[in-house]
């Protein structure tokens, strides 16, 4: 079956804006791109500490006009509150030094494309 003819979902779409308020989950990835079969590490912080979260990985595409396909659901995972990320006073760059939260081994069967990891 052609990839974009696989079953789709619109659950990848963000439904709410994040703030620095209680109940927040935020994170970043170790790389912007990995080859299929490669690993990517996620760095996640939660507020308050020790709240559970999930990582849902979607491939973005047509999928009957729904825009994405769920490839893998991870969790629930127990989150930790990571330290505040310092801002460089000269450049304004923010660089976090967080501990790894989860490493995903991508599947060799995944089609190349744009993937999105949704933290909830």
Backbone as CSV, one residue per row, in Angstrom:
resi,resn,N_x,N_y,N_z,CA_x,CA_y,CA_z,C_x,C_y,C_z
1,UNK,0.849,-1.180,0.000,0.000,0.000,0.000,0.893,1.241,0.000
2,UNK,0.506,2.233,-0.763,1.240,3.501,-0.811,1.118,4.187,0.551
3,UNK,2.223,4.785,1.021,2.276,5.362,2.372,1.109,6.301,2.663
4,UNK,0.838,7.256,1.780,-0.218,8.235,2.066,-1.625,7.666,1.948
5,UNK,-1.751,6.376,1.582,-3.053,5.712,1.590,-3.290,4.961,2.900
6,UNK,-2.308,4.985,3.794,-2.460,4.376,5.116,-3.502,5.163,5.913
7,UNK,-4.092,4.554,6.954,-5.072,5.273,7.784,-4.454,6.511,8.430
8,UNK,-5.201,7.596,8.457,-4.701,8.846,9.015,-5.438,9.271,10.264
9,UNK,-4.945,10.358,10.862,-5.558,10.943,12.046,-5.245,12.434,12.087
10,UNK,-6.103,13.180,12.757,-5.836,14.608,12.966,-5.372,14.866,14.399
11,UNK,-5.124,13.812,15.170,-4.738,13.952,16.575,-3.367,14.594,16.767
12,UNK,-2.588,14.726,15.711,-1.264,15.343,15.796,-1.350,16.858,15.937
13,UNK,-2.483,17.436,15.591,-2.631,18.896,15.635,-2.645,19.394,17.073
14,UNK,-1.953,20.501,17.307,-1.921,21.092,18.642,-3.260,21.751,18.923
15,UNK,-3.819,21.458,20.092,-5.138,21.990,20.410,-5.097,23.131,21.418
16,UNK,-3.961,23.341,22.067,-3.872,24.400,23.074,-2.472,25.000,23.063
17,UNK,-2.386,26.266,23.427,-1.091,26.925,23.546,-0.472,26.580,24.892
18,UNK,0.836,26.419,24.901,1.540,26.176,26.148,1.916,27.476,26.830
19,UNK,2.013,27.421,28.139,2.491,28.546,28.937,3.464,27.984,29.963
20,UNK,4.037,28.823,30.765,4.908,28.342,31.832,4.121,28.103,33.116
21,UNK,2.853,27.754,32.969,1.987,27.496,34.119,2.089,26.031,34.543
22,UNK,1.463,25.711,35.639,1.435,24.348,36.156,0.788,23.423,35.128
23,UNK,1.294,22.210,35.036,0.756,21.231,34.108,1.461,21.222,32.769
24,UNK,2.533,21.970,32.671,3.238,22.105,31.405,4.169,20.925,31.139
25,UNK,4.268,20.553,29.873,5.239,19.572,29.398,5.978,20.244,28.249
26,UNK,7.301,20.289,28.320,8.066,20.863,27.215,9.294,20.008,26.965
27,UNK,9.798,20.079,25.735,10.941,19.252,25.418,11.568,19.608,24.090
28,UNK,12.682,18.951,23.820,13.384,19.118,22.552,14.065,17.802,22.206
29,UNK,14.513,17.687,20.964,15.133,16.454,20.475,16.629,16.651,20.274
30,UNK,17.356,15.547,20.255,18.813,15.579,20.106,19.254,15.927,18.693
31,UNK,18.353,15.808,17.724,18.704,16.078,16.327,17.465,16.541,15.579
32,UNK,17.678,17.252,14.482,16.555,17.659,13.635,16.245,16.600,12.592
33,UNK,17.169,15.661,12.394,16.980,14.632,11.383,17.752,13.378,11.770
34,UNK,17.143,12.219,11.551,17.830,10.936,11.723,17.440,10.033,10.566
35,UNK,18.321,9.113,10.229,18.034,8.145,9.182,17.140,7.055,9.758
36,UNK,16.311,6.436,8.925,15.460,5.362,9.424,16.333,4.266,10.015
37,UNK,15.899,3.758,11.166,16.688,2.794,11.913,17.625,3.448,12.914
38,UNK,17.738,4.786,12.866,18.604,5.515,13.789,17.887,5.868,15.083
39,UNK,18.640,6.383,16.032,18.089,6.780,17.330,17.973,8.293,17.430
40,UNK,16.954,8.734,18.165,16.797,10.145,18.498,16.406,10.216,19.970
41,UNK,17.052,11.111,20.702,16.805,11.243,22.135,15.959,12.472,22.399
42,UNK,14.979,12.319,23.291,14.118,13.423,23.693,14.489,13.868,25.100
43,UNK,14.499,15.178,25.298,14.775,15.802,26.582,13.489,16.498,26.994
44,UNK,12.923,16.096,28.131,11.586,16.551,28.515,11.610,17.069,29.948
45,UNK,10.865,18.146,30.179,10.682,18.691,31.519,9.191,18.861,31.771
46,UNK,8.766,18.543,32.988,7.357,18.697,33.357,7.252,19.609,34.575
47,UNK,6.108,20.274,34.690,5.823,21.132,35.835,4.357,20.951,36.181
48,UNK,4.014,20.333,37.307,4.888,19.963,38.415,5.680,18.692,38.112
49,UNK,6.719,18.482,38.914,7.578,17.308,38.748,6.777,16.027,38.960
50,UNK,7.251,14.965,38.361,6.709,13.607,38.512,5.320,13.425,37.906
51,UNK,4.900,14.295,36.995,3.644,14.025,36.293,3.930,13.107,35.105
52,UNK,2.978,12.281,34.761,3.127,11.369,33.632,2.910,12.112,32.319
53,UNK,3.575,11.631,31.267,3.381,12.184,29.934,3.568,11.072,28.913
54,UNK,3.131,11.336,27.690,3.321,10.396,26.590,4.011,11.114,25.439
55,UNK,4.642,10.327,24.574,5.216,10.835,23.330,4.534,10.074,22.201
56,UNK,3.803,10.786,21.360,3.177,10.184,20.187,3.925,10.669,18.956
57,UNK,4.392,9.730,18.137,5.178,10.055,16.951,4.288,9.905,15.719
58,UNK,4.181,10.984,14.946,3.346,11.015,13.746,4.211,11.283,12.519
59,UNK,3.843,10.668,11.405,4.415,11.044,10.111,3.419,12.002,9.471
60,UNK,3.897,13.143,8.999,3.039,14.158,8.400,2.885,13.853,6.914
61,UNK,1.647,13.929,6.415,1.366,13.648,5.009,-0.116,13.803,4.716
62,UNK,-0.549,13.364,3.551,-1.943,13.545,3.126,-2.900,12.741,3.994
63,UNK,-2.788,11.445,4.001,-3.594,10.546,4.830,-5.078,10.926,4.858
64,UNK,-5.717,10.861,3.689,-7.143,11.167,3.511,-7.497,12.590,3.970
65,UNK,-6.545,13.511,3.875,-6.782,14.894,4.265,-6.664,15.147,5.758
66,UNK,-6.300,14.130,6.537,-6.194,14.283,7.989,-4.829,14.815,8.422
67,UNK,-3.844,14.712,7.548,-2.564,15.366,7.778,-1.501,14.583,8.511
68,UNK,-1.816,13.424,9.079,-0.793,12.682,9.806,-1.187,11.238,10.036
69,UNK,-0.198,10.441,10.386,-0.398,9.026,10.703,0.365,8.711,11.978
70,UNK,-0.307,8.106,12.959,0.354,7.711,14.199,1.276,6.533,13.915
71,UNK,2.564,6.720,14.197,3.555,5.677,13.952,3.892,4.905,15.222
72,UNK,3.940,5.616,16.355,4.284,4.965,17.619,3.799,5.824,18.778
73,UNK,3.290,5.162,19.811,2.878,5.830,21.040,3.745,5.290,22.172
74,UNK,4.338,6.191,22.946,5.282,5.819,23.994,4.764,6.336,25.327
75,UNK,4.743,5.477,26.316,4.350,5.909,27.649,3.079,5.243,28.113
76,UNK,2.638,5.655,29.299,3.058,6.868,29.998,4.465,6.745,30.596
77,UNK,5.159,7.877,30.578,6.486,8.007,31.164,6.387,8.941,32.367
78,UNK,7.228,8.736,33.355,7.242,9.615,34.528,8.216,10.754,34.258
79,UNK,7.700,11.971,34.280,8.516,13.137,33.984,9.242,13.674,35.201
80,UNK,10.254,14.467,34.933,10.983,15.182,35.980,11.044,16.653,35.588
81,UNK,11.157,17.498,36.585,11.310,18.923,36.312,12.799,19.196,36.129
82,UNK,13.174,19.615,34.928,14.569,19.878,34.584,14.931,21.307,35.013
83,UNK,16.234,21.597,35.138,16.640,22.950,35.535,16.270,24.000,34.488
84,UNK,16.143,25.232,34.941,15.864,26.354,34.046,16.998,26.495,33.041
85,UNK,16.648,26.835,31.815,17.642,26.975,30.746,18.214,28.393,30.765
86,UNK,19.531,28.521,30.864,20.132,29.860,30.909,20.111,30.548,29.540
87,UNK,20.006,31.869,29.574,20.047,32.692,28.364,21.381,33.416,28.308
88,UNK,22.065,33.323,27.173,23.320,34.045,26.978,22.997,35.530,26.844
89,UNK,23.547,36.355,27.733,23.239,37.785,27.764,23.680,38.503,26.493
90,UNK,24.714,38.011,25.828,25.231,38.663,24.626,24.436,38.282,23.383
91,UNK,24.198,36.993,23.206,23.557,36.522,21.965,22.056,36.302,22.109
92,UNK,21.582,36.132,23.342,20.173,35.828,23.566,19.842,34.357,23.359
93,UNK,20.859,33.544,23.042,20.625,32.125,22.807,20.292,31.413,24.116
94,UNK,19.279,30.570,24.064,18.890,29.754,25.205,19.366,28.337,24.932
95,UNK,20.158,27.788,25.851,20.692,26.439,25.663,20.473,25.625,26.932
96,UNK,19.618,24.612,26.829,19.310,23.753,27.974,20.333,22.628,28.072
97,UNK,20.628,22.229,29.270,21.526,21.102,29.532,20.752,20.053,30.325
98,UNK,19.668,19.553,29.726,18.795,18.621,30.415,19.278,17.187,30.294
99,UNK,18.868,16.371,31.248,19.139,14.935,31.205,18.211,14.288,30.172
100,UNK,18.676,13.256,29.474,17.820,12.567,28.501,16.601,11.949,29.187
101,UNK,15.455,12.020,28.514,14.223,11.446,29.059,13.869,10.124,28.380
102,UNK,14.078,10.046,27.066,13.710,8.837,26.326,14.463,8.814,25.002
103,UNK,14.971,7.643,24.623,15.612,7.479,23.318,14.753,6.562,22.465
104,UNK,14.353,7.072,21.312,13.513,6.334,20.370,14.392,5.717,19.291
105,UNK,14.258,4.412,19.106,14.900,3.724,17.984,13.889,3.715,16.841
106,UNK,14.143,4.513,15.806,13.208,4.556,14.681,13.247,3.223,13.940
107,UNK,12.168,2.916,13.268,12.048,1.638,12.567,12.626,1.742,11.156
108,UNK,13.292,0.703,10.703,13.836,0.705,9.341,12.720,0.684,8.302
109,UNK,11.523,0.283,8.706,10.381,0.232,7.782,9.701,1.594,7.605
110,UNK,10.040,2.581,8.435,9.407,3.895,8.316,9.845,4.572,7.025
111,UNK,8.880,5.143,6.314,9.149,5.872,5.084,9.796,7.208,5.424
112,UNK,10.760,7.635,4.606,11.375,8.937,4.859,10.309,10.024,4.756
113,UNK,10.503,11.105,5.475,9.533,12.190,5.469,9.668,13.056,6.696
114,UNK,8.625,13.809,6.977,8.596,14.703,8.134,7.822,14.013,9.248
115,UNK,8.452,13.939,10.412,7.841,13.312,11.582,7.716,14.346,12.688
116,UNK,6.699,14.172,13.520,6.424,15.089,14.615,6.255,14.266,15.885
117,UNK,6.888,14.697,16.978,6.715,14.048,18.276,5.863,14.969,19.140
118,UNK,4.700,14.490,19.549,3.756,15.273,20.345,3.827,14.822,21.794
119,UNK,4.136,15.757,22.696,4.200,15.476,24.129,2.865,15.844,24.757
120,UNK,2.234,14.891,25.433,0.963,15.175,26.122,0.962,14.546,27.492
